[in-house]
Amino acid sequence: MAIPPSWIIQTGRSIWTQIWQLMMSQLAPRNDRGEYQRPQSEFRHRVDGRYSPAPNRYRLYVGWSCPWAHRTLVVRALKGLEDSIDITMLRGDANAGGWALPALEHGCNTLAQLYRFANPGYTGRSTVPMLWDTQTNSIVNNESAEIIEILNAEFNEYATHPELDLAPIALQDSIEQWNDIIYQSVNNGVYRCGFAQTQAAYDQAHSELFATLDRIDELLATQDYLCGELLTLTDIRLFTTLIRFDLVYNNLFKCNRRRIQDYPRLQIYLQKIYNLPGVAETCNFQTILQDYYGNLFPLNPGGIIPQLPDMIYLHRWLE
Ligand SMILES: N[C@@H](CCC(=O)N[C@@H](CS)C(=O)NCC(=O)O)C(=O)O
């Protein structure tokens, strides 16, 4: 005897909603309005004092899909630090819900184990990017915003492009203002859309996100970059979110008012940064798709990985 469709739908919806709410409340911390609250990074040392700059002393732990880790790969490439700061490329482990090391390091298979190897008893999140000191086997910093400042300023002696300053003093105020705006509404804004647990939280995040993108598209009519005519760290911070936008956030995170390729100036801005020497090599589109759609289970329970869309703004520039 066939089960009535209304019964299947109502039962399925009720069970799924409860499981979804349970998973989201565990995986995506929220406030009482259902808004996603990103936890603070815990390791915040600078490269000074105990940690002095030296070639081949520090190592970056990164994952291709992560926009925060991607910032550090772009700055490393632009500064020409490939020969003095090595990387370990981690793999997103969909079942364990964390990062796996490509080979055993200090007896560890996972990033979480490595965090605990350096800090026994550590119970916080084990995130990428993470800057590791091979001399003392300790974590220097796991906040991307700070790691890129360190890479920009502290390793000039070993950089192929020491002359490139991505945070000139004269632009400091403007950099900080934009950092605040884009963190809240764009970098974390896309996650606030995707991880919202109420309709109101999603609507709010969505409108803040597109208000900022509209504003930036306007601004780029009169200048090349966020702070004027020079590329700065704030552009890199925006870039790594924008490059994932049409691929992932537009669909999986419901950031769907427009795509970046619908913005006349933002798409050119994105092309321009993508085509700076070394930057395209830091973008692994297939892994981005695989990790977001494959690993963020509560958002894509069927596990189907979409095809790579045409990203015309990247191709057109290359032709
Ligand atoms: N505020 C951090 C955020 C880093 C972050 O959330 N990384 C994610 C990947 S996109 C991660 O490693 N998550 C693993 C976890 O939370 O266990 C930063 O900018 O460095």
The ligand as a MOL file (V3000), in Angstrom:
LIG
                    3D

  0  0  0     0  0            999 V3000
M  V30 BEGIN CTAB
M  V30 COUNTS 20 19 0 0 0
M  V30 BEGIN ATOM
M  V30 1 N 39.0850 33.8280 11.9740 0
M  V30 2 C 39.7830 32.7130 11.4280 0
M  V30 3 C 38.8130 31.7420 10.7950 0
M  V30 4 C 39.4650 30.5100 10.2080 0
M  V30 5 C 38.4470 29.3980 9.8990 0
M  V30 6 O 37.2830 29.4800 10.3290 0
M  V30 7 N 38.8940 28.3550 9.1610 0
M  V30 8 C 38.0110 27.2260 8.9010 0
M  V30 9 C 38.0900 26.7680 7.4640 0
M  V30 10 S 37.3780 27.9120 6.3280 0
M  V30 11 C 38.4480 26.0220 9.7200 0
M  V30 12 O 39.6150 25.6620 9.7070 0
M  V30 13 N 37.4990 25.3630 10.3940 0
M  V30 14 C 37.7590 24.1480 11.1070 0
M  V30 15 C 37.0300 24.0870 12.4260 0
M  V30 16 O 36.3480 25.0490 12.7990 0
M  V30 17 O 37.1640 23.0630 13.0990 0
M  V30 18 C 40.7970 33.2590 10.4560 0
M  V30 19 O 40.4660 34.2100 9.7360 0
M  V30 20 O 41.9210 32.7730 10.4300 0
M  V30 END ATOM
M  V30 BEGIN BOND
M  V30 1 1 1 2
M  V30 2 1 2 3
M  V30 3 1 2 18
M  V30 4 1 3 4
M  V30 5 1 4 5
M  V30 6 2 5 6
M  V30 7 1 5 7
M  V30 8 1 7 8
M  V30 9 1 8 9
M  V30 10 1 8 11
M  V30 11 1 9 10
M  V30 12 2 11 12
M  V30 13 1 11 13
M  V30 14 1 13 14
M  V30 15 1 14 15
M  V30 16 2 15 16
M  V30 17 1 15 17
M  V30 18 2 18 19
M  V30 19 1 18 20
M  V30 END BOND
M  V30 END CTAB
M  END
